[in-house]
Structures are given as structure tokens and as C-alpha cells.
């Protein structure tokens, strides 16, 4: 029998990245500043961690404008949603709830 820890996603497992993905899982997309404030990290930390998630194919970054102000939106990709669901399932299995 395989231990459920093998189902954990190493990309998502970092506490900051897990928090980012959890925040994005609750919405279709979210503005960078909202995610930064929700996760309670600096712009640079969020940017670096989003880069890791984007490289893994879990997050899509979209840039645009609201009026004349530049904005960045973050969204989970379908692969990101699937990875988050599998990661959460593994955590529940480890905790004995599944």
C-alpha cells in the first residue's frame, strides 16, 4: 500500500504557494493585489511564487488596464485546479479523513 504523502504536489506544498492556489481556487480569477493582501506577502514574494506556479502550468497571468492603471489578474488553469484537488485529497488521506 502506498502512503498518501506520495499524492502531495511538491509545487503546491509550499505554504505560500498552497495559500495562493487556495485563494485562486475560490474564484474564476483574482487581482494581484487582492491575492497579495489575502495571503499576506509582499509584491516580490507573490511575484516569485506565482512564477513557480505559472511555470508548472498551474496559474495563468493576465495583464491589462482598468482605466489608465495597469492591473495583473491571476487564475488557476484546469491543470492547477486538478492539482489542487488532488493535493487536498492527499492531505485529507494523511489526516485520516478520506
N, C-alpha and C positions, 0 to 999 in steps of 0.2 A: 504494500500500500504506500502511496506517495503522500508525503506530508503536504498540507495545503500551502505552506510557505512558498512552495515552488510555483504557485499561481500568482504570487506578487509580481507586479511590474516594477522593475528597477528604476525606470524613468519616472514613474508616478510616485514611487515610495518615499522620496524626499518630502519632508513635512511641508516645505513651501510649495513645491510642485503639486503635492496632493491637495493643498488648500486652494491653489489656483484652479485645478481641474474640478474640484468640488464646487467652487463658486461658479464656474462656467457651465457645469452640468445642470444648474438650476435655471438656465436661461438659454435662449437661442444665440444671443451674443451679448457682450458687455463692454462698456467703455473702459479703456486702460486705467483711468483714474479711479473708477469705481472698484475695479479688481484690486488695485494698489491699496486703496483705503480699507477694503474689506479684509484683505489678507494681512494688512498692517506691515508692509515692507516699503522700501524706498523705490523710486523710479528705476534706479540702476539694478537693484536686486530683481525686481519684477521683469525688467527687460531681459536680463541674463537668463532667468528661469523660463520665460516664455520662449526664448531662443532654443533652449534644450527641447522643450515640448514641440515647438514648430519643426525642428529638425527630425524628431521622431515621427512626425506626421499626425500629432495629436491635437494641435492647435493651429487655426488659421488666423493670420493677422491681416486686417484690412485698414488701410489709411484713407482718410478723406477729410472733408471740411464740414463744419457746422458754422454757416455764415463765412466769416473770414478766418475762423480759428481752426487750426489743424487738430484732427482727432484720430485716435487709433482704437479700433474695436478688435476684440478677441472673441473667438468662437471655437468650441470643440468641433473637430471633424468627426465623421462617423466612426473612424478608427479610434479616435480619442474617447468617444462615448463608450465604445465596446471595451476598450482597455480599462476605463474607469469602472465599468460594471463588473468586469472580471476581477479587478483588483479588490473591489469592495466585497465581492463574493468570497475571495480568498481570506480576507480579514475576518469575515463572519465565520468561516470554517475554522480558522485558527482559534477564534474566541469560543467556538463550540456552539454557535447559534445556527449552523446550517447542517 
